[in-house]
Amino acid sequence: MQPTMRTIPVAEAVGTILCHDLTRIIPGQEKGPAFRKGHIIREEDIPALLAMGKEHLYVYTPQTGILHENEAALRIAHAVAGDNLTFSEPREGRINFLAACRGLLQVDADALRQVNMLGEIALATLHTLQEVSAGQPVAGTRIIPLLIEEEKIAVLESMVQRPLISVLPFQPFKVGVVTTGSEVYYGRIKDGFGPVLTKKFSAYGCPIAGQTFTTDDAAMTSDAIRAFIARGVDMVVCTGGMSVDPDDRTPMAIRSAADRVVSYGAPMFPGAMFMLAFAMREDGKEIPILGLPGCVMYHNASIFELIVPRLLAGLPVHAGDIAALGHGGFCTGCAECRYPLCAFGKF
């Protein structure tokens, strides 16, 4: 059934009820609804409507099986939204999705494409797997026409088997830091990595449980990693000794302490010498062990900002996930870093 609407001249509209928002645009000043859905047209409204270029208005009578844009947007939103999302009030037929907490945005991009392939429906999101803050708009939806057949929305609802959009809250991991390198261990140079990591992890609400310094001896470093895991930390990060220099033996130490290695190396600049492994704690929980390259200390955006949030949000990270970072993993090194308002890490 196709919805039926009729148009009436604005001059004859006094007493009628608007069935959609009417937008007023003043270039460089404002864009928003001047008249809301449900407004009863008055004689004094006519000049304003004409000034907005509205010489005719749509009028329709509600019909079974036909949805208005606001009702349709609400049904779409409820069908696709997962955890930790709230909705704005419908405005000009559109509803925005807002993050209810700080966390990692997760979007099923394939399912999103299928929804938009239905036609007459628009559902747009931010890129998946990026940090969002509480109250931040992360997506929006509306239908394209003013009215839509209810059957089309029902098709969408039956097609969506699981949420398309969710926010995964960050967990407050306790983090152990193992800093390798004889030059730091013997006090020849001052460690600069620890303060950087303290600042980075505190931004996620993650306390540093301690920092252990080791020489370049792989066995000593492995023992330090195991000691942190025995103390009950949720993550161990290793700094120093991640390059291909013969004295850099941190990857060897991580392999020795881990039960499985996900990846040594990542298709990212900065961050290529990154390592990710996991060790099984006595309680059966897998503890991530990260080998962080030196670039993490100097760059606002690196492999750290793309992998650590996933782990804190409870997402598994596989070798394929690391490989996929190559698309968007090239930092252009802007004179003034604008991350995350840039293409780095987006795909």
N, C-alpha and C positions, 0 to 999 in steps of 0.2 A: 504494500500500500504506500503510495507516495503522499507525503503531507501536502495539504492544500493551504495556501495563504492568499490573501488578497491585499492589495494596496489601496490606501485612501489618501487623498490630498491632505496636507498638514492643516489647511484652513478648515477642513471638515472633521478634524480629529479631536476637538474639544469634548471631553467626557470619556474618551476611549482610554484603555489601559495599555501601557507599553508592554510588549512581550519580550523585549531584550534591552540591554543597556545601549545608550546612544553616546558615542565618543566625541569629545571636542578636542581638537588639536590646535594649539597655538605654537607655531615653530619657535623653538628655543626657550619656551616657557613651560608649557604643560601638555600632557596628553592623558586623558582619563575620561571616565563617564560623567557627562553633564546631566543625564537623566537616567535613572535606574529602572530596571525591569519592575513593573508593578505601579510605576508612577501614573497618576491620572492627569491627562493633558488638560491644562487650563488655558484660558484665553491669553493670559500674559506670557505663556510659554511660546506662542506662535512666532514672535519676532526672533527669539533666541534660536529656535529650531531652523528657521529660514536662514539665519546668519551662519549656521553650521552646515548649510547646504542640504538640509533635509526638507525637500518639497513633498515627499510622500513618506508614509509610515506603513510598516507591515502590521497586519492584524490577522489573527488566526483564532479559531475555536479549538480548544483541546479535544483531541481524538484518541480513542483507544489504539494502542500500538504505536503511538508517536510520542517521542520524548523531546522536551525543550532542551536547549543547549546546557543550561545549568544542571538539570537533573542528569543528563547524559554524562557530563563531566564528573559528577559525583560518583556515578556508577563505575566509570572507568577507573577513577582514583582508588576506590575501594577494591576493585578487582586486581589491580597490579601492585598495590603497596604492601610492603612487608613491615618488619619491625622498626620501631624508633623513627616513625614519620608522623607528622601532623599535616593538616590541610588548611589552606587559606579559605576565606569565603569566596564563592564564585564572583568573579569580576569580569564583565564583558564576556561571559561564557567560559572563562578560563579559571582553573584551579591550580594553585602552586602547591608543591610538596615541600615541607620544611623538615630539616633534621631536628629530631627531638633531643639529641645529645651530640656530644663530640664523638667522632668515630670515623670509620672508613666507609665510604659510599660503595655499595655493590649493586651493579646493574647487569642484568642478563641481556647483553647486546643483541644476541640472535633473536630472542623472544621479542625484544623491543622492535626490531625490524619487522617481524611478522605482524605485530599489532598495527604498525603504520602501513603495512601492505593492505590492510582491510579497506582502506579508502574512507574518506570523510572523517577520519580520526587523526588527531595530532597529539603525539606523546613525545616529549623531548626531555633529555636529562643532561646532567653534567657527565664528564667522562667517568667511567667506572674506576674503582680502586684509587680514589683520591681522598685526602683528608677533608672533612667538613666539620663545621662548628655548630653548636646548638643554635637553632633558629635560622640557619642559613637555607635559602631556597636551593633545592637540588634538582627539581624537575617541574614540569608543568604539562597540563593536558586541556584539551577542548575538542569539540567537534567543529568541522569547517562550516557546515550550514547552520542555520538557526534551529532547525528541527531535523530529527533523524529517526529512522525506523527503529523501534525498540529491538527488533529481531537482530539488527547488526550489533548492538551492544550485547545482546545475549550470546551471540557467536563469540565475541571477544571474551566474555566471562567464562564460557565453556572451554575456550582455547587456552586460557591461562591456568596452568596446573600448579604453579608455585609463584611466589612473589617475584616480580621483575625488578623491584627497587627496594633496597633495605639500607639501613645504617647499622654497622656493626660497631658497638662501643669498644674503646680501647681498655685493656685490662692492665692493672698496675703491677707489672712484672717487677720482681726483685732481680737486679742485674749485677753479675760479678764481672769485673774487668781484669784481664790479664795483660799486662804490658811487657812485651819482650824487648830484648836488646841490651847487650852488655854495656853500651854507652850510657844508657839510663840507669841500669842496675848498679853500676859502680859510681854513679854520680858525675860522669864526665859532662853530660848535658842534662838539662832539666826537662822532665816530661811535660809535653804540651797537650797530649791527647786526653788525659784524664779530665781536666776541666771542661774541655769541649763536649765530651760524652756526658758528663754530669749535667751540663746545660741542655743538651739535646734530649736526654731521657727524662729530665725533670719536666720538660714541656709536655710529655705524655703522662705525667703523674707516676713515673717509675723511679723508685729510689735505687741508688747505687749501694749495693750491699758491701762492697769493698773493692780495693784495687791491689792486686799482687804483682810485684815486679820480678821478672826472671831474666836470666841471661839468654843467650841464643841456644842454649842446650835444649833439645827437643824433649827429652825426658822430664826435665825440670818444669817445662811449660805444660806438658801433659798432666803432670801431677797437680799443678796449680788449677788447671781446668777441672779435674776430678774433685779436688778439694772443695771448690765452689759448688759443684753439683751435690756433693755429700752434705753441704750446709743448707741445701734446700732452695737455692736460687732458681729462678724461672728462665734465665737466659745467661749465657756467658759470651762476652765479646772479647776478642783478642786483637791487640793493636801492635804494630811493628812486625817486621820480618815477613811481610807478605809478598815481596818481590821475587824475582828469579835469581837474585844474588846468591852465591853458594853459602853465605853466612845466614841467610834468611830461611829459618827452618820452622816457622810457625805453622805452615800447612802440614808438615810432617807431624807436628805435635797434635794438631787438631784431628788428623786421621787416627792417630794412636788412641786418643781419648774418646772418639766417637764410635757409635754403633753403625751409623750409616752416613755417607757423604752424599749430599745432593748435588753440589757443584763446586768446582774450583775454577774460577774465572766467570766473568759475566760480560755480555756484549753491550757494555755501557762505558761512556766517557763523560764524566769521571766515574770510576768504580770497577774497572776491568779486573783488578786483582782481588776481587771479593771471593770469599769462601763461605759456604753454608753446609753445616753438618748437624747431626742430632745424636744425643746420647740418652740412653734409657736410665731414668732415675729409679731408685729402689721401689718407689711407690707406683711404678709403671708409667709415669708421665715422661714423654719425650721432651728433652731440654734442647733448644736450639743453641748451637755454638757458631758464632760468626767470626770470621777473619776479616777485619776491616782494613782496607788499604789506606795509605796516608792521605789520600785526597779528601776523605771524610772530615779531616781536621781543618781543611782550608776552604771547602766549598759549602755554600748554603744548601745546595741540592746535589745529591749524589746517590749512589746505590743505597745508602742508609735510608734516605727519605722514601724510597720505593719499596724496600723489603721489610724494614723494621715495623712500619705500621700494619702490614699484613699479618705479621706474627703476633703483634699485640692485639689484633682484632680476632685472633683465633683461626685465621685462614691457613690451610695447608699450603706449602710452597714446594713445588716439584721442579725438576730439571727443566721441563717444558715451560714453566712460568718464568724461569730465569732466561731461557732462550728467547721468549717473546718480548723481553725488555729491549731487544735490539731495535724494534720499531718504536721510535720516539726516545731512544736512550742516548741520543747525541746532544750534549749541551753545547750551545753556540757561544758560551762564554761572554754574555752581554757585559758591558762596562758596569752597568748597575743591575744586579740580579733581581728579577721580578718573580721568581718562583714562589708560589705555584701558578702564577698568572702567565704561563708560557706553555710551550709545547713539550717541554722536557717530561718524559715519563708518561705522556698521553698516547693512547692507541685506541 
